[in-house]
Amino acid sequence: MKLARTLLIRIVAVALISTPAWGENLSVSGPRPLLEAARTISVRSGVSLSYEDPLTQADPLNPSAKPAPLQARTVRIEIPAWPEPFNPRVPTILMESANILEAIKVVGDVLKQEPANSALTLRRASDGRLFLGPTQSLLDIQIHFPGAGRRKDPWPVFQKALEQASGFQVSASAGEGWESDGVEASDGSAREVLLKILEASRHWGPLYSPDPEVWLPKFQWDLTAEPDAKAQGGARYKLSIRALQIEYRDAQGKLHLSSTVTDRIVEGFDPDDEP
């Protein structure tokens, strides 16, 4: 009887969190529609997709001029029926591998809606991660990272190194509770150093796991610039690190959001736990 009850619970659980193949047309609006598009495509496909603003410079001919605010725009996104829809029993790396070509196509369709003088394109980091960014962004600047010892938050050190190399004011944040196994000193682009920090850091914040073997390599970043004539370099930059999340529909069509932990999914309901 207990075995039958357990099997029933597991069958119901699978029905609740399985994802049928589905597609839809969406519109996203805002001063950075490509940032919103990147987030939407990422959570629907399971493909890591970061975003970087172009380099912003002060106007040397009129340094007292107030920077023009970003103009809100709207872009359309055609979400396909993904080759590998969300499944908590399928490793997220397999989901990303199966969906990446389709995700690249969706990004290409979004970029076609950009103005002819748009500086943003789809790029790949050295480890293969995709990001929307210009040919030259703040993270392409060469920096000297002095290193961060074990259990030390590396982001203030990274922020200071980037500020010294670029001349811009930078705010780098990755939430609370970061611990590092130590990041060695290195010279290279800020993005290369960023990737090294992500690989060497363990996150004990909202995705806490008591299992020491659970790591979080699936991270994305958003780099945004706010023109500021009074700031050093004419702009203030904000770098935000966030875990890859996946949005999926249950059998009733209701949307849910999960966070990836390596090849596992953090769920509010564990089908192996009996009530």
C-alpha positions as CSV (number, residue, x, y, z in Angstrom):
1,M,0.0,0.0,0.0
2,K,2.8,2.4,0.9
3,L,4.7,1.4,-2.3
4,A,1.6,2.2,-4.4
5,R,1.1,5.5,-2.6
6,T,4.7,6.4,-3.2
7,L,4.5,5.6,-6.9
8,L,1.3,7.6,-7.2
9,I,3.0,10.6,-5.6
10,R,5.9,10.4,-8.0
11,I,3.6,10.0,-11.1
12,V,1.6,13.1,-10.0
13,A,4.9,15.0,-9.4
14,V,6.1,14.2,-12.9
15,A,2.8,15.4,-14.4
16,L,3.0,18.6,-12.5
17,I,6.6,19.6,-13.5
18,S,6.9,18.1,-17.0
19,T,6.9,20.6,-19.9
20,P,5.2,20.1,-23.2
21,A,6.7,21.6,-26.3
22,W,5.2,25.0,-26.8
23,G,5.8,28.2,-28.6
24,E,4.5,31.8,-28.5
25,N,5.1,35.3,-29.7
26,L,6.2,37.8,-27.1
27,S,7.0,41.5,-27.0
28,V,9.5,43.1,-24.5
29,S,9.9,46.8,-23.9
30,G,12.2,49.1,-22.1
31,P,15.3,51.3,-22.4
32,R,17.3,48.1,-23.0
33,P,15.0,45.8,-24.9
34,L,17.9,43.5,-25.9
35,L,18.6,42.9,-22.2
36,E,15.0,42.0,-21.6
37,A,15.1,39.8,-24.7
38,A,18.2,38.0,-23.5
39,R,16.7,37.2,-20.1
40,T,13.5,36.0,-21.8
41,I,15.3,33.7,-24.3
42,S,17.5,32.4,-21.5
43,V,14.8,31.4,-19.1
44,R,12.7,29.8,-21.8
45,S,15.5,27.8,-23.5
46,G,17.9,27.0,-20.6
47,V,20.7,28.5,-22.6
48,S,23.0,30.9,-20.7
49,L,22.9,34.3,-22.4
50,S,24.5,37.4,-20.8
51,Y,24.4,41.1,-21.8
52,E,26.9,43.9,-22.0
53,D,26.3,47.6,-22.8
54,P,28.6,49.4,-25.2
55,L,31.4,51.6,-23.8
56,T,30.0,55.0,-22.9
57,Q,32.2,58.1,-23.2
58,A,31.7,61.6,-22.0
59,D,31.2,64.3,-24.7
60,P,34.6,66.0,-24.9
61,L,33.2,69.0,-26.8
62,N,30.5,69.7,-24.2
63,P,31.5,68.0,-20.8
64,S,28.7,69.9,-19.0
65,A,25.9,68.6,-21.2
66,K,23.4,66.3,-19.5
67,P,23.4,62.7,-21.0
68,A,20.3,61.9,-23.0
69,P,18.1,59.3,-21.3
70,L,17.8,55.9,-23.0
71,Q,14.7,55.7,-25.2
72,A,12.3,52.9,-24.5
73,R,11.7,50.5,-27.4
74,T,9.9,47.3,-28.1
75,V,11.2,44.1,-29.7
76,R,9.3,41.0,-30.7
77,I,10.4,37.5,-29.7
78,E,9.2,34.4,-31.4
79,I,9.6,31.7,-28.8
80,P,9.7,28.3,-30.6
81,A,8.8,24.8,-29.3
82,W,12.3,23.9,-28.0
83,P,13.9,20.6,-29.1
84,E,14.5,19.8,-25.4
85,P,11.8,21.3,-23.2
86,F,12.4,21.5,-19.5
87,N,12.6,18.2,-17.7
88,P,13.9,17.9,-14.1
89,R,15.3,14.5,-14.9
90,V,17.3,15.7,-17.8
91,P,20.7,17.4,-17.0
92,T,20.5,21.1,-17.8
93,I,23.7,20.8,-19.8
94,L,21.8,18.5,-22.2
95,M,18.9,20.9,-22.4
96,E,21.3,23.8,-23.3
97,S,23.2,21.7,-25.9
98,A,19.9,20.7,-27.6
99,N,18.4,24.2,-27.6
100,I,21.5,26.4,-28.3
101,L,21.1,26.4,-32.1
102,E,17.4,27.4,-31.9
103,A,18.3,30.0,-29.3
104,I,20.9,31.5,-31.6
105,K,18.3,31.7,-34.3
106,V,15.9,33.5,-32.0
107,V,18.6,36.0,-31.0
108,G,19.3,36.6,-34.7
109,D,15.7,37.4,-35.4
110,V,15.6,39.8,-32.5
111,L,18.8,41.5,-33.7
112,K,17.3,42.1,-37.1
113,Q,14.9,44.5,-35.4
114,E,17.7,46.7,-34.1
115,P,18.6,50.0,-35.8
116,A,21.2,49.9,-38.5
117,N,23.8,51.6,-36.2
118,S,23.3,49.3,-33.3
119,A,26.5,48.2,-31.7
120,L,25.3,45.0,-30.2
121,T,25.9,41.6,-31.7
122,L,25.9,38.0,-30.5
123,R,29.3,37.0,-29.1
124,R,30.9,34.0,-27.4
125,A,33.2,34.1,-24.3
126,S,36.3,31.9,-24.3
127,D,34.4,29.1,-22.5
128,G,31.6,29.1,-25.1
129,R,29.1,31.2,-23.1
130,L,26.9,33.4,-25.3
131,F,26.4,37.1,-24.6
132,L,24.9,40.1,-26.4
133,G,27.5,42.9,-26.5
134,P,29.4,45.3,-28.6
135,T,32.7,44.6,-30.3
136,Q,34.4,46.4,-27.5
137,S,32.9,46.6,-24.0
138,L,34.2,47.4,-20.6
139,L,34.9,43.7,-20.0
140,D,37.3,43.6,-23.0
141,I,39.7,46.0,-21.1
142,Q,42.9,44.4,-19.9
143,I,43.2,44.3,-16.1
144,H,45.6,43.1,-13.4
145,F,43.7,40.9,-10.9
146,P,45.9,40.6,-7.7
147,G,44.1,37.4,-6.6
148,A,41.7,36.6,-3.8
149,G,42.4,34.1,-1.1
150,R,40.2,31.2,0.0
151,R,36.8,32.1,1.5
152,K,37.3,35.7,0.5
153,D,34.7,37.6,-1.5
154,P,36.5,38.3,-4.8
155,W,34.1,40.8,-6.2
156,P,35.4,44.0,-4.4
157,V,38.9,43.0,-5.6
158,F,37.7,42.6,-9.2
159,Q,35.8,45.8,-9.0
160,K,38.8,47.8,-7.9
161,A,41.0,46.2,-10.6
162,L,38.5,47.1,-13.3
163,E,38.1,50.7,-12.1
164,Q,41.9,51.2,-12.0
165,A,42.3,49.8,-15.5
166,S,39.3,51.6,-17.2
167,G,39.0,54.9,-15.4
168,F,35.3,54.3,-14.9
169,Q,33.3,53.9,-11.7
170,V,32.1,50.3,-11.5
171,S,29.8,48.5,-9.1
172,A,30.2,44.7,-9.2
173,S,27.7,42.6,-7.2
174,A,26.8,38.9,-7.1
175,G,24.4,38.8,-4.2
176,E,25.3,37.7,-0.6
177,G,27.0,34.7,0.6
178,W,29.9,34.1,-1.9
179,E,32.8,32.0,-0.9
180,S,35.8,31.3,-3.0
181,D,38.2,28.4,-3.1
182,G,40.8,31.1,-4.0
183,V,41.4,32.9,-7.3
184,E,45.0,33.2,-8.5
185,A,46.4,36.5,-9.6
186,S,46.2,37.0,-13.4
187,D,46.5,39.5,-16.2
188,G,43.9,39.4,-19.0
189,S,40.6,40.9,-20.1
190,A,38.1,41.6,-17.4
191,R,35.8,39.0,-18.9
192,E,38.5,36.3,-18.7
193,V,39.1,37.2,-15.0
194,L,35.3,37.2,-14.5
195,L,35.1,33.6,-15.8
196,K,37.9,32.4,-13.6
197,I,36.1,33.9,-10.5
198,L,32.9,32.2,-11.5
199,E,34.6,28.8,-11.7
200,A,36.4,29.2,-8.4
201,S,33.5,30.6,-6.4
202,R,30.9,28.7,-4.4
203,H,27.6,30.4,-3.8
204,W,25.9,29.9,-0.5
205,G,23.1,32.4,-0.9
206,P,19.5,31.7,-1.8
207,L,20.6,28.5,-3.6
208,Y,22.3,27.0,-0.6
209,S,23.0,23.3,-0.6
210,P,24.5,21.3,2.2
211,D,26.1,19.0,-0.4
212,P,29.8,20.2,-0.8
213,E,29.9,18.7,-4.3
214,V,27.1,20.9,-5.6
215,W,28.5,23.8,-7.6
216,L,26.9,26.5,-9.6
217,P,28.8,27.0,-12.9
218,K,25.8,28.2,-14.7
219,F,26.0,31.9,-14.2
220,Q,25.1,34.9,-16.4
221,W,26.1,38.6,-16.1
222,D,24.5,41.9,-17.0
223,L,26.8,44.9,-17.6
224,T,24.9,48.2,-17.9
225,A,26.2,51.8,-18.2
226,E,24.5,55.0,-17.1
227,P,26.0,58.1,-18.6
228,D,27.0,60.6,-15.9
229,A,29.0,63.7,-16.9
230,K,30.0,64.1,-13.2
231,A,31.4,60.6,-12.9
232,Q,35.0,59.6,-13.7
233,G,35.1,58.6,-17.3
234,G,31.6,60.0,-18.0
235,A,29.7,57.0,-16.9
236,R,28.9,54.6,-14.1
237,Y,28.9,50.9,-14.8
238,K,27.0,48.2,-13.0
239,L,27.9,44.5,-13.2
240,S,25.4,42.0,-11.9
241,I,26.0,38.3,-11.6
242,R,23.0,36.0,-11.5
243,A,22.3,32.3,-11.7
244,L,20.8,30.8,-14.8
245,Q,17.0,30.2,-14.3
246,I,14.6,28.2,-16.3
247,E,10.9,29.0,-16.8
248,Y,8.5,26.2,-17.6
249,R,4.9,25.4,-17.7
250,D,3.1,22.7,-15.7
251,A,0.3,20.5,-17.0
252,Q,-2.2,23.2,-16.4
253,G,-0.2,25.8,-18.4
254,K,1.0,27.8,-15.3
255,L,4.5,29.2,-15.4
256,H,7.1,28.4,-12.9
257,L,10.7,29.5,-12.4
258,S,13.6,27.2,-11.3
259,S,17.3,27.8,-10.7
260,T,20.0,25.5,-12.0
261,V,22.5,23.9,-9.7
262,T,25.1,22.3,-12.0
263,D,22.9,19.5,-13.6
264,R,20.2,19.6,-10.9
265,I,17.1,21.8,-10.6
266,V,16.2,23.6,-7.3
267,E,12.5,22.9,-6.9
268,G,10.1,23.7,-4.2
269,F,8.7,20.2,-4.4
270,D,10.9,17.1,-4.3
271,P,9.0,14.1,-5.8
272,D,11.2,11.8,-3.7
273,D,9.9,13.4,-0.4
274,E,6.7,12.0,0.9
275,P,4.4,14.4,2.7
